[in-house]
Amino acid sequence: MRKSPFLYITITTLLLITITIMCAMDFPFSWVFYLTVIGQILVVVMVYKVLTDNYSTNKTFEHFYEDRPIEPLDIKAENEKFR
């Protein structure tokens, strides 16, 4: 079974949100520092997993958003004066 990169995205996001909360609550510097280093490593791993994911689609930028597809527009200007 193939692992989805969404697991890495979720773990990294939750860790970085936790670090933000820990900073606001004045946790000891060593805890925040080590979790920040781990978070930076997880960001690199997350980017690698997302970029190497075996995902393909037939959509292009002309299809706009996938959840609300629109047809590409061909607008032709008539009697337009160019400089």
LINLINSUL-V986347 format. One record per helix or strand. SS is the DSSP state (H for helix, E for strand). FROM is the first residue (numbers start at 1). LEN is the number of residues. If there is no record, write none. Layout:
BEGIN
ss-><SS:SS>
from-><FROM:FROM>
len-><LEN:LEN>
END
This chain:
BEGIN
ss-><H:H:H:E:E>
from-><5:29:61:64:69>
len-><20:23:3:1:1>
END
